[in-house]
Amino acid sequence: MKHDISPELAELFKKKASVLGYSVREEAAEHDPQLLLSAFRNQEEICKFEKTGAMRFRRDSPFVTERKELHNLLLDLKERYDLYLNAKPLDCEGVRDFRLISEFGNHLLAAKQSKDNEIRFVTWQYDYDRTGVNLGHYYETNYQGALGDFTVRSGLLDENRLFSEDEMAVLYASCVFRGRHDDDLTFESEKELQAVIEKLESNLPQQSMAQEAAPEQEVEHGI
């Protein structure tokens, strides 16, 4: 179930947007009951947001990149809030201020709304009688990291079928090297290789790709 933007989520969005250089203001309800927020940069209006999270903007507005950045930020925050609000309270001793996002076997993924309005995630293992939890892996606001940890810990996904960031960086460098130096690549093989490179790029930070795919430096050796 999707929820309207709560006051807590609106405040968190304002804070996150401010770090990115935007100012976000609340809209007067009497003007348009559906509108909630307006976003600006250097006094220029970028876009508006409805209570549902839908975005409005002028057709002639040139701020395409800025709109995308703000929309992605809000959708990411709202996804976490919707997960949290849809979850039931965790009925375990000592952690009843958390909510149960998902469970499988003896492991669970839980979340808590902190005083700063952030939603923070953790994975646990149930005690033998399932009245308590232990062995917590705390992921702060990193939902994707917590979800990945939960799928592995619970056995939903075999850890041996996953690649670490370092392993993906090595694969990326190998693919880039082959693309540069293999003169025997067919057109179809080159397309497949490029698809693999793009997939790795979407899962690797820019720094790792820059380090692994840097062109080889030629060294002159004296005679």
N, C-alpha and C positions, 0 to 999 in steps of 0.2 A: 504494500500500500504506500502511495506517495502522499506526502504531507506538504501543506503550505509552509513557506519560510517562517520559522519562529523568530521571536525577538532575539533569542540567544544566537541563532544562526546568522541573523542580520548583523549583529554586533561583531561576530567573528569574521564575517565576510568583509565588513568595513576595515577591520584591523589588517587582514591579509592583503586587501587591495591597497591600503595605504602604504604598505611596505613596497609594493610594486610601483608606487608613484601616482596612484589614483586617489581621488576623494569621492566618497559615496555618501549621498544624502537621502533621507527619507522623504517620500512624496506625501503631500497633504491628501488625506483620504477623501475629502469632499470633492476634489477635482476629478478623481477617477478611482473608484473603490478597488479596482483590480491592481492598480499600480502600487508598488511598494518602495522601490529604490531607483535613484538616478546616479550614474557614474560619470565623473568628469576627470579630465587631465588638463592642467593649465587653463582652467575655466572653460575648456571646450567640452561640450556634452558628448560622451562616447555612446551611451545607450541607457535604456531603462529596463528594469526588471519587474515583472508581475509577482504577485504573492506565490504563484505556483513555481516560479523559477524561469518562466518563459521570458525571452528577451525581445525588446522593441527597439527599433532604431530608424532613423531617416534613410530613405533610399539613396539619397545623394551623399550620405556620410562617408568620408574617406577612411575612417578608422577601422579597417577590416582586422588588422592584426590585434589591435587593442580589444576589440569586441570579442574576438576568439579567446584571448587570454583571460578576460574577465568571465566569460561564459564557462570556460573550462574550470576555472577556479570555483565558481559557484556550484556547478554540477558535481564537482568532486566533493566539496563540503556537504552538499545536500544528500549525496549518496550515503555518506557516513551517518548523517542525522536520520535519514529514513530507516536505515538498518537498525539504528539504536532504538528509535521510537517504535518500530514494529516488533522488537524483541521483548520477551518476557523476563521479569526479574529472575536473577540466579538464586535458587533456593539452596545455598550452601553456607555453612558457618563461616563467618568472617569476611565474606565477599558479597553480601547481599546488596551492596551499592552498585554491583555490576549487573549487566543484562546478558542473557544467553543468545548469542548470534547463531551458533550452530554447534552440533555435537555429533560425534560418530564413534561408536565403541566406547572406550574409556577416556576420550579426549574431547575438549571443547574449545570453542572460540568465544570470547566474551568481550564486552565493551563497557566503558564508563564515561559519563560526561563530567569533566573536571570543572573546577571553579572558573577557569579561563575560557569556558565554553567549548573547548576542544573535546573531541571524542577519541579516547585512547583504547588501544586493543591489547589483548593478552591471550595466550593459549595456555591451557592447563591440562593436567591429568587428574581424573577423579580418584578420590580415595577408594579403598576396597568396598566400602558400603555406600559410596556416592553421596555422602553427607558433607564432604569437604573436598578441597582441591589441593594439589601440590605441583612442584616442578614447573613453575610459571616461566614462560618466555614472553618478556614485555617488549612491545613494539611501538609504544607511544602512539603517534598519529598515523603510523605506516600501516594502513589497512591491507594493502596488497602483500606486504611482507608477512603480516600476521596470518592472512588467508593461506599463503603458500606454506607457512610453517604448520598450520593446522592440517592441511591436506596430506603433508608428509607424516606428521606425528600420528595421525589417526589411521594411516594406512590406505587412505583413499588414493594416494599416488605413490608409486615406488620411487624412492629417493635416487636409485640408480639410473632412473630414466630422465633425471634432471641434470642440467649443466650449471655449474657455478659461474659467477661473473668472470672469474679468471679463465675458466675453460672456454667460455664463449669468446673472450678476447683473443685467445690463441686461435680458435676456429676462424674468427673474423680475419686475423692477420694472414692465415693460411689461404683463405679464399681470395683476399685482395692480392696476395702474392701470385697466386695462380692466374688470376685475371690479367695481371700485368705481364706475365712472362711466358704463359703457355700459348705458343703460336699455333698449336694444333687443335685448339678449341673450336668445335663446330658452332654454328649459329644457335642451335637449340641448347647445346651445353652451356654456352655463354649466357643465354637467357635464364637457364636454371640456376647457374652460379650467381647471377645478379639478384635473383629472387631470394637466395639464401643470404646474401650480403645485406640486402634490405631488411630481412627479418631479424638478423643479428643486430643491425643498427637500431632497430626499434626497441631492443631490449638491453642495450649497452649505453652507459653514460658517455658523453662526448670525449671526456678525458681518456677513457680506456681505448676508444677507437683511434684517437690521435696518436697515442703512444704505440699501439700495435701496428697501425697501418702507415707509419711514417716511411717515406721512401728511403731506400738504402743509401747510405752516404759512401761516395767513392773516395778511396784513400790512395794517394800517390805514394809509391814506394821508391825510394832512391836506389840507384844501381851501385 
